[in-house]
Amino acid sequence: MSDIFSTVENEIISSIETDKLVLPTLPEVALRIREVAQDEAANVGDLTQVISSDTAISARIIKICNSPLLRASQPVENLKMAVNRLGMGYSADLATGLAMEQMFQATSDIIDSRMRELWSRNTEVAGICNVLAQNYTRLSPGQATLAGLTHKIGVLPILKFAEDNDHLLSDGFTLDEVIERLHPKLGWMILRAWDFSEDLCEVPLEYLNFSRESDRVDFVDIVTVANLQSYIGTDHPCTHLDWSLIPAFNRLGLDPSKDQEDDEDLSENFQAALAMLS
């Protein structure tokens, strides 16, 4: 069986290197949002204009701004108010992440189902990342949310490859194993190609490294903990690990033996974060 995994891995890497399998690119609206956000001369009006070209994303940004998570003192009625309230960086990160949803679609019913399941999974982890960043770090909640939404972005080219290769489609176990082994490296390659910061590029590579040491809390820690917490209440193998031995919890100042949802305010924040991205 290991020979099959190695063969498929080699085929995928070879297909990428020869441009037979193209790494996913950011949607056009996301590219324009990032361009404006990185322009030091740009202002709220400029970013608002770009985001407003996508009515669905605009509506969701306003919804997020009015969510219990942000506890706005007064209702936000339009996109410019929302961008002002969130700030350009936070708004751009959220809009970029939300724009990615359109990438998680396929023509094959089997692969399309996996794509949608993957997006749902990413949004769940991203919602937890947002709350962890706000409550336990001084890191940007917007960047943390983006880290959660992209931590498994490396699965996309694997599913695209599977869609065109029946030997993977017909064997879900082999496909799952290839995803597990290959998505971290591909995720790193994709985020570097998108010119994301090194802090975010490192997330796909390292979020499953449960013994990872670092001299400061970072987005890898947030995604590591969020990913694990998303499995609470399930029988996933990660729930059987000794979380007290995972340094990321300590760097976040979290007691892994304590259920964070026992904290009523924190539990409400988790639910609000999940709702705002759904």
SULPE-V751478 format. One record per residue. N is the residue number from 1. RES is the residue in three letters. OMEGA is omega in whole degrees, -180 to 180 (999 if undefined). NEAR is the number of other ideal C-beta (glycine too) atoms within 8 Angstrom. D_FIRST is the distance of its C-alpha to the first C-alpha in Angstrom with 1 decimal. Layout:
<<N RES OMEGA NEAR D_FIRST> <N RES OMEGA NEAR D_FIRST>>
This chain:
<<1 MET -179 5 0.0> <2 SER 178 5 3.8> <3 ASP 178 6 5.3> <4 ILE 180 8 5.2> <5 PHE -178 12 6.6> <6 SER 180 8 8.9> <7 THR -179 8 10.0> <8 VAL 178 12 11.0> <9 GLU -179 11 12.6> <10 ASN 179 8 14.5> <11 GLU -178 10 15.6> <12 ILE 180 15 17.0> <13 ILE 179 8 18.7> <14 SER 179 9 20.1> <15 SER 178 10 21.3> <16 ILE -178 14 23.1> <17 GLU -180 6 24.6> <18 THR 178 6 25.9> <19 ASP 174 6 27.2> <20 LYS 174 6 25.3> <21 LEU -175 10 23.9> <22 VAL 176 6 26.8> <23 LEU -179 10 26.6> <24 PRO 177 10 28.5> <25 THR 179 7 32.2> <26 LEU 174 11 34.5> <27 PRO -176 10 36.8> <28 GLU -178 6 40.2> <29 VAL 179 13 42.0> <30 ALA 178 12 39.8> <31 LEU -179 9 40.5> <32 ARG 177 10 44.2> <33 ILE -179 15 44.2> <34 ARG 179 11 42.6> <35 GLU 179 8 45.0> <36 VAL -178 12 48.0> <37 ALA -179 11 46.8> <38 GLN 180 6 46.5> <39 ASP -176 8 49.9> <40 GLU -179 4 52.5> <41 ALA -177 4 55.3> <42 ALA 179 9 53.7> <43 ASN -178 7 55.0> <44 VAL 180 9 54.2> <45 GLY 180 7 55.8> <46 ASP -179 10 53.5> <47 LEU 179 16 50.3> <48 THR -179 11 51.7> <49 GLN -179 8 52.4> <50 VAL -179 11 48.9> <51 ILE -177 16 47.2> <52 SER 177 9 49.8> <53 SER 176 7 48.5> <54 ASP -174 10 45.7> <55 THR -179 6 47.5> <56 ALA 179 6 44.4> <57 ILE 179 12 43.6> <58 SER -179 11 47.3> <59 ALA -178 8 47.6> <60 ARG 176 10 44.7> <61 ILE 178 17 46.1> <62 ILE 179 14 49.4> <63 LYS 180 9 47.7> <64 ILE -178 14 45.9> <65 CYS 179 13 49.2> <66 ASN -177 9 50.8> <67 SER 178 10 48.2> <68 PRO -178 7 49.1> <69 LEU -176 12 46.7> <70 LEU 174 10 49.2> <71 ARG 178 5 52.3> <72 ALA -178 9 54.5> <73 SER 176 3 58.2> <74 GLN -177 4 58.9> <75 PRO 176 5 57.0> <76 VAL -170 11 55.4> <77 GLU -179 5 56.5> <78 ASN -174 7 55.2> <79 LEU -179 11 52.5> <80 LYS 176 9 54.9> <81 MET -179 11 55.7> <82 ALA -179 14 52.1> <83 VAL 176 15 51.2> <84 ASN -178 8 54.4> <85 ARG -176 10 53.4> <86 LEU -172 13 49.8> <87 GLY -175 8 50.6> <88 MET -178 11 49.2> <89 GLY -179 10 46.1> <90 TYR -179 11 44.9> <91 SER -179 15 45.8> <92 ALA 180 14 43.9> <93 ASP 179 13 40.7> <94 LEU -179 14 40.8> <95 ALA 178 15 41.6> <96 THR 180 13 38.8> <97 GLY -179 12 36.3> <98 LEU 179 11 37.7> <99 ALA -178 14 37.6> <100 MET -176 14 33.9> <101 GLU -178 7 33.5> <102 GLN 179 7 34.1> <103 MET -173 8 30.9> <104 PHE 179 10 28.7> <105 GLN 179 7 29.1> <106 ALA -180 10 27.3> <107 THR 177 5 28.3> <108 SER -179 8 25.5> <109 ASP -178 5 26.2> <110 ILE -178 7 22.6> <111 ILE 178 14 22.3> <112 ASP 178 11 25.9> <113 SER 178 8 25.4> <114 ARG 179 10 22.6> <115 MET -178 13 25.0> <116 ARG 176 10 27.9> <117 GLU 179 8 26.0> <118 LEU 179 13 25.0> <119 TRP 179 10 28.6> <120 SER 179 8 29.8> <121 ARG -180 10 27.6> <122 ASN -179 13 28.9> <123 THR 178 13 32.5> <124 GLU 179 10 32.2> <125 VAL -179 14 31.1> <126 ALA 178 17 33.7> <127 GLY 178 15 36.4> <128 ILE 178 16 35.8> <129 CYS -179 16 35.7> <130 ASN -178 14 39.1> <131 VAL 179 13 40.6> <132 LEU -179 14 39.2> <133 ALA -178 15 40.6> <134 GLN -172 9 44.0> <135 ASN -173 7 44.4> <136 TYR -180 9 42.9> <137 THR 172 9 43.0> <138 ARG 179 2 45.3> <139 LEU -178 11 42.5> <140 SER 176 9 42.8> <141 PRO 178 10 41.6> <142 GLY 178 13 41.1> <143 GLN 178 15 38.8> <144 ALA 177 17 37.0> <145 THR 179 17 36.5> <146 LEU 177 14 35.2> <147 ALA 178 15 32.7> <148 GLY -179 18 31.5> <149 LEU -176 11 31.3> <150 THR -174 16 29.3> <151 HIS 177 14 27.0> <152 LYS -180 11 24.0> <153 ILE 179 13 25.4> <154 GLY 178 16 22.3> <155 VAL -175 12 20.5> <156 LEU -180 13 22.9> <157 PRO 177 14 21.7> <158 ILE 179 15 18.1> <159 LEU 177 14 19.5> <160 LYS 177 12 21.8> <161 PHE -180 13 19.0> <162 ALA -179 11 17.2> <163 GLU -178 11 20.7> <164 ASP -177 5 20.9> <165 ASN -173 9 17.5> <166 ASP -178 5 16.9> <167 HIS 174 8 13.2> <168 LEU -179 12 12.8> <169 LEU -174 12 15.8> <170 SER -177 5 14.7> <171 ASP -178 8 11.6> <172 GLY -179 5 13.1> <173 PHE 179 6 10.4> <174 THR 179 13 8.3> <175 LEU 179 12 11.9> <176 ASP -179 8 12.8> <177 GLU 178 9 10.2> <178 VAL 178 14 11.2> <179 ILE -178 11 14.8> <180 GLU -175 7 14.7> <181 ARG -169 8 13.7> <182 LEU -172 12 15.8> <183 HIS 179 13 18.7> <184 PRO -179 12 20.9> <185 LYS 180 10 21.2> <186 LEU 177 17 21.8> <187 GLY 177 17 24.3> <188 TRP -180 13 26.1> <189 MET -178 11 26.3> <190 ILE -177 14 27.7> <191 LEU 175 14 30.3> <192 ARG 178 9 31.5> <193 ALA 178 8 31.9> <194 TRP 180 8 34.0> <195 ASP 173 4 36.1> <196 PHE 180 8 35.5> <197 SER 180 6 36.8> <198 GLU 179 5 34.8> <199 ASP 180 9 35.0> <200 LEU 179 13 33.1> <201 CYS -177 12 30.7> <202 GLU -174 12 29.5> <203 VAL -180 16 28.7> <204 PRO -178 18 25.2> <205 LEU -166 11 24.2> <206 GLU -171 11 25.8> <207 TYR 177 12 26.2> <208 LEU 176 7 23.2> <209 ASN -171 9 24.4> <210 PHE 177 9 26.2> <211 SER -175 7 27.9> <212 ARG 177 10 29.3> <213 GLU 178 5 32.9> <214 SER -179 10 35.5> <215 ASP 178 3 39.3> <216 ARG 176 5 39.8> <217 VAL -178 10 38.5> <218 ASP -176 10 36.7> <219 PHE 175 14 34.6> <220 VAL 178 14 31.3> <221 ASP -178 12 32.9> <222 ILE -179 18 34.1> <223 VAL 177 15 30.7> <224 THR -178 16 29.0> <225 VAL 180 15 31.6> <226 ALA 179 14 31.8> <227 ASN 180 13 28.0> <228 LEU -178 13 28.2> <229 GLN 180 9 31.5> <230 SER -179 10 30.1> <231 TYR 180 10 27.9> <232 ILE -179 9 31.0> <233 GLY 177 3 31.5> <234 THR 178 6 27.9> <235 ASP 180 3 25.3> <236 HIS 180 6 22.9> <237 PRO -180 5 21.3> <238 CYS -180 8 23.6> <239 THR -179 10 26.6> <240 HIS 176 4 25.8> <241 LEU 174 10 26.1> <242 ASP -175 5 29.5> <243 TRP 180 9 30.9> <244 SER 180 7 33.9> <245 LEU -177 7 31.9> <246 ILE -173 14 30.9> <247 PRO -177 9 33.5> <248 ALA 179 12 33.5> <249 PHE -179 12 35.4> <250 ASN 180 7 38.0> <251 ARG 177 10 38.5> <252 LEU -178 13 39.1> <253 GLY -178 5 41.5> <254 LEU 173 10 39.6> <255 ASP -176 5 39.5> <256 PRO 179 8 36.0> <257 SER -179 5 37.4> <258 LYS 177 7 39.8> <259 ASP -177 5 38.8> <260 GLN -178 10 40.1> <261 GLU 173 8 40.9> <262 ASP 175 7 43.5> <263 ASP -172 7 45.5> <264 GLU -179 6 47.2> <265 ASP -179 6 47.8> <266 LEU 178 11 44.3> <267 SER 178 11 42.9> <268 GLU 178 9 45.1> <269 ASN 178 13 43.9> <270 PHE -179 13 40.2> <271 GLN 180 8 41.1> <272 ALA -180 11 43.2> <273 ALA 179 13 40.6> <274 LEU -179 12 38.0> <275 ALA -175 8 40.7> <276 MET -179 12 41.8> <277 LEU -176 11 38.4> <278 SER 999 5 37.7>>
